[in-house]
Amino acid sequence: MHFLHPRFTDKTPNIRKLFSSAVRGLQNLKETYKSCHLVVLCINYYISIIENHLDEHMIDRLFKKDAMTAFYDESTIQLLNSLWTTDRIKIVLDIIDFLCKDYSASNNVQSLEIFINNIDGEIRKTLG
């Protein structure tokens, strides 16, 4: 994971808070889907991947190749990562920091959603 590699986290330590928040969100999602064991299994896998990097274990064996792996060549990954500029990352981290302290976060999270949707649109155009 590029954004949790020590080379990146040393420069942007707050990125860890984003991924810790993602783990908490995934834990909540597990509760929502607790009656669907396959979904919970997949969520646990995502949590393991994130925690593997948060804890700096960097165990590459967690990643299993599948039919989609061929689509993620190095140039595609670099292209996707390049869309996440330092300024964009800072904006997301600032919003996440605000939302973590905000009691009305459920209303204010829409600002983050709009921002991310715009970037997703760029990604779709780029990969088109």
Secondary structure, DSSP 4 states (H G I P E B T S, - for coil): -GGGSHHHHTT-TTHHHHHHHHHHHHHHHHHHTTT-HHHHHHHHHHHHHHHHHHTT---GGGPPP-TTGGG--HHHHHHHHHTS-HHHHHHHHHHHHHHHH-TTHHHHHHHHHHHHHHHHHHHHHHH-
